[in-house]
Amino acid sequence: MSSVIDTSAILAVVFEEPGAERVDREIRDDSVVLSVNLAEVVSRMVDEGSDEAEIRRMLDGMGLEVVPFDEEFADRHWAALPLGIQVDLIR
């Protein structure tokens, strides 16, 4: 089963924050990042002064597959969460 890596996890690696080592260990060949999270990462890296080449090098080095974020993806994963309650989708 693939891991979905979120914005905060990627930023921890990029900026060498606490938890970066754990994220590095958790990223596998089948790990993915949602396109919306990737946009947040790029925005933050630009805000911190990274240029395009640095951003591409860092993110390409992680080997994450970028997955489009759309309603179908959100609904499928939302309904699968182990919330302990019934989730009925209304779309």
C-alpha positions, 0 to 999 in steps of 0.5 A, a space after each residue: 500500500 502506498 503512503 501519501 506524503 503531506 505538505 508538512 512531511 515534505 517541508 520537514 525534509 526540505 528545511 531539515 526540521 524535526 521528524 525529517 529522518 522519519 519522513 526519509 525512512 517512510 518514503 517508499 517507491 510507491 509513495 505519492 503526494 497530492 498535487 495540491 500539497 505539492 503546490 503548497 510545498 513549492 510556494 513555501 520553498 519560493 517564499 524561503 528563497 529557493 529557485 526553480 532548479 533547487 526546487 526541482 532537484 529536491 522534489 525529484 530526489 524524493 521520487 514521489 508520484 504526483 497524484 491529481 486531487 479531485 472530488 473522486 479522489 477525495 470522496 474515495 479516501 474520505 469514505 475509507 477513513 477509519 473514523 468509527 462513524 458511518 460516512 455517507 457521500 452526498 455527491 
